[in-house]
Structures are given as structure tokens and as C-alpha cells.
């Protein structure tokens, strides 16, 4: 079983955690932006499948 050779410092641990949290925030912003563009109908470069059954039933 692999074990670390030396203890990781608090600074290194906190830096790694901050990077992880920043990635999550960036992904959330991107998802919100894509969702807004899809709902407004201005989505370009994003494939959003539209249900054809809804239009034909009306």
C-alpha cells in the first residue's frame, strides 16, 4: 500500500483545497451561463435536443 514519505504541510493542503473549490465555482458559473442561453434561445455551439412529439400533438 502506498504511503506518503513526508507529512504534507497545511499550506500545501489549503492550496490544493482552494484550487478544488475554484474549479467547482467555475463549473457552476459555466453551467448557469449555458442554461440561461438555452432558455433564452440564444444558444450557439451547444446542442440541445428539442422534443418533436410536443409540437406534433398540438
Residue pairs with C-beta under 8 A, 6 or more apart in sequence:
34 43
34 46
37 43
37 44
37 46
38 46
38 48
